[in-house]
Amino acid sequence: MGRRRASNPKMAIGITLKRSTIDELDELLTYKQSRSKFIQTSIDLRLGVDKYVQDASTKQLMLALRMRDDCDPIIHKIISKLYDLESLI
């Protein structure tokens, strides 16, 4: 009996990233965590943004909005107050 084949096999590719990005990623990940898995998850989230938005909780959406550079300062302050983020700053 042979091994089952993966329904969505992985394929090695080569990409170019800024050294500072790689350094930041390496600081974020532990020794046992995979860069490839992190990048795969990040791409999946970006490509499936509609799915993420539908599945995200209101709190996740509000906090994501707060992190955007184009978030209006008043909305930023309201979200911060709503989730008591002022005490974390």
N, C-alpha and C positions, 0 to 999 in steps of 0.2 A: 504494500500500500504506500503510495507516494505522498509527499507533503502537499498540503493544500496551497494553492497560489493565493497571494493577497489580491483582494478585489480592487485595491487602489495602490499599486506598488509605488515605492519611493524611487526617485531618480536623482543621482548626484548632478549638481550644476555648479558653475563657478560664478561668483558675484564679486563686485568691488565695493568696499565700504571705506569710509574715512577711518583712519587709525583711532581718532578720538571716539568714534561710535563703537568700535570694537572694544576699546578700553572701558568705556562706560558700561557696555553689555557684560564684559567680564567681571566688573565690580558688582553688578547686579546679580549675576548668577553664582550659585555655589559650585564647588568643584565637581559635584556629581550631576549638575543640571546640564542639559544639552543646548548649545547655541542653535543647532538645527531645529530642535523642537520649539524653542522660543520664537525663532523667525517664522516657522510654519504656523504657529498659533497666531502670531501678529498678522501675517498675511491673510489667514482664514478670517480673522476678525474684520480686517479692512475690506476684503472682498465680500464678506457676508454682512456688511454694515446694516442692511435692512433687517436681517434676522436678529442681529445684536440689539438693535433699537426696539424691536418688538418684544424680545425676551428680557431686556434690562428692567430692573426695578426703577421706580420713580426716583429713589435716592441715587442710584447709579447714574441716571440721566442728569439729575440736578448737579451732581458733583462733576460729571464730565463737562457740563455747560460752564460751570464755575472755572474750570481749568483752561477754557478757550481764551485766546488772546483778544478776541473780538467781543467778549462778554461785557455788556454794559456795566459800568461800575455800580449802579444801583442794584441791578440783578445780582451781581457778585456779592454785594453786602447783604441782600435779603437771603440768599442761599447760605452764606456764612452764618448769619444769625439763626436761620431755621435749623441748621445742623450743628450749631454751637461750635463752629470752626474758628471763631475769634480767639477762643482760649488756646487753640493749638498753634497759633502764630506767635 
